[in-house]
Each structure stands twice: as structure tokens, then as C-alpha cells.
Amino acid sequence: MQNNIKEKRSLRIALVANPGISIPPQHYGGIERRVYSLIKYLMQRGHEVTLFASVDSNVPCRLIPLRNLFTLYCQLIKLRKDFDIIHCFGRLLYLLPLLPLKIAKVQDYACPLNFRKISIADRLSRSTLTFVASSASCAKGGFGIGKWVTIHNGI
């Protein structure tokens, strides 16, 4: 008898946050709180999570401490084959060295959008970059540039 239960596959997920704000944030930090909640959720689901973030972050996953943009670029290039997907919550600029590479990438937005940067990133990524908006109105703001998905903010 054939087993119809599909085996759950865990993913190797990299999350990229602003190198200047710790995760979880010590004070205000809406995006950083979302990142922290996502880390806990993904780990509960059995995924392997790595966070690229501020050196003073305190997270239950692997942390790649960042001091500046150069450190981020070096680490992303060095470790890129360790991940199935890279999800960026910081600036689109943080993904720059990975845009032309064939790795799944997600850029998260809570609005407002910079259409020029989005258009350039979409062309450079050759369809390996998906844009995520926290609301349908923000996603509609992409004006048909690239692939957009709406994932409502759960916090």
C-alpha cells in the first residue's frame, strides 16, 4: 500500500534585517518585531533559519552579525549556497550582489515604494525576485513591475 502522506521538507531560509537595529528591537521597531515573530514561527515549523542582522541581536536561530553593508555583502556572497531562499526586510540595496544570481529572493515592503529601484531590481534579478507587500493597496502600487504577493502583517 502506497503512503499518500507527503514528507514535509524543511527549507534553509535566510532573513536579512537592518544592520543598525537589533532583533528583537529593544525599543521601537515594527519591522524588527515582524522579523523576530517570523523567526520563531519558521523554526516551529522545522525550517533552518539564519538571520543577518545587528551584532546585538538575541535570536533563537543562527545569527550572522552585521556591522555595515560591506560585511553583509561579503557574508551573503560567501554563504549564498547555504540557502533555499533569502527574504530581505531591509533596503532593496541589501540584495544587490545577489540580484543576478539564481537563488529565490523576496523583498518585503510596508510602503512607500520606489518604482525606479523596484524596476531596476526586477530586471537585474531575471525573475528570481518576488516583492511582498503588507497590504493589497501597497502591492497594487507596484504598477505591474515584477511579481507581487500580499502577506498581511500578523502583528
N, C-alpha and C positions, 0 to 999 in steps of 0.2 A: 504494500500500500504506500503510495507516494505521500510524502508530508507536504501539505499545502501551506504551511506556516513559513513565511518569508523570514530569513535571518536578518536581524537588524544590524546594519553596518554603521559603525561609528565613523565620524568624519574627523579629520585633523583641521581645526579651524584656527586661523589667526585673527585676532581683533586688534585694530590699530586705534589708539586714542591720542589725544593731545598730550605731547610730552611735558607740558607745563602744569598739568592738573592731575593730582593723584586719584587713583581708583581704589576704593570708593572715595569721593571727594570729602575733605574734612569740613568744608563749609558748603557754599552753593555749588552746584554742578549738575544740572539736569541731564545732560548727555552722559556724563560720567556715571550717574546713578543708573541710567539705562544700560550702560556697558556692564556694570557690576551685576545687575539683575540678570542680564543675558548670560554672563559667565556662569553664574550659579545654575541657571536653567539648562544650559547646554551640557554642563558637567553631570547634572542629574540624569540627563538623557543618555549618558555614556560617551559623549564626544570628548575628544582630546583638544583642550583649548590652550592657546598661547596668547598672552597679552603683551603687546608692545606699548609701553606707557611710562609715565614718570617713575623715577627711581624710588620714590617714597610710596608707591602703590603697595597695598596689602591685599592680595587676592589669593584664592584657593587654587589657582592654576599656575602654569609655568609663566614667569614674568621675564620679558626681555627689557631691561631698564634702558630708558632713553634719556639722554641729556640734551640732544639737539637733533636737527633734521639730518645732518650728516651721519650720525650714529644710526638713525632709523634707516636711511638708505642702505648703508653697509650691511646692517643686520637683515633687512628684507631680501636683498640680493643673495646674501650668503645662505639664508635659510629657506628660500622660496620653494624648494622641492620638498620641504617638510610638511607642506600644507595642501589640502584639497581646495580650500577657499580662503580668501583674505577679505575681511569685512572692515572697512575703514569708517570710523566715526569722526575723524578729524577732517582736515582740509583735503581737498582733491589732490593737492600738491604732494601729499604724503605717499600717494600711489604712483607718482611719476615714473620711477625707474622700472616699475612692473607693468605699466600700461601695455607695451607692445608684446609682452610675454604671454604664452598660452597657459594661463592659470586663471581660474574663476575669481573674479573680483567683484565686490559690492561697495558702492559709495553711499553712505547714509546721509540723508538730508532732512532737516526740520524746517527748511525755508530760511531766508530767501535764496533764490537761485542765481548763479552767474552763468547765463546762457553761453557766452563765449568760451568759458573754461569747460563747460559740460560738452560743448560741441567738439572742442579740440581733443578732450579726453576720450570721447566716443570714437573719433576717427583713429586715434593712436592705439586704442585697445583692440580694434578689429573684432568687435562683438564679444569680447570676453569680460566686459564691464556691465554690471547691472546697477541702475540707480534705484535707491529705496527712499520713498518719501513717507513721512509720518502722517500724512493726510491726503485724501483724494485731491483736494484743491492744490496742494503742493505738487503732486505728481502731474496734474494737468498742466502745471506751469512749465513743464519740460518741453512743451510745444512740439512733441513728436521727435525730439532728439534722443536717440538711444532707447534702451529698454528700461521701462519704469515699472515698479511694483509698489503698491501701498501696503505698509505694515504699520498699523496704528500703534501709537505709543502706549505701552501697557502700564506705565507708571502714573 
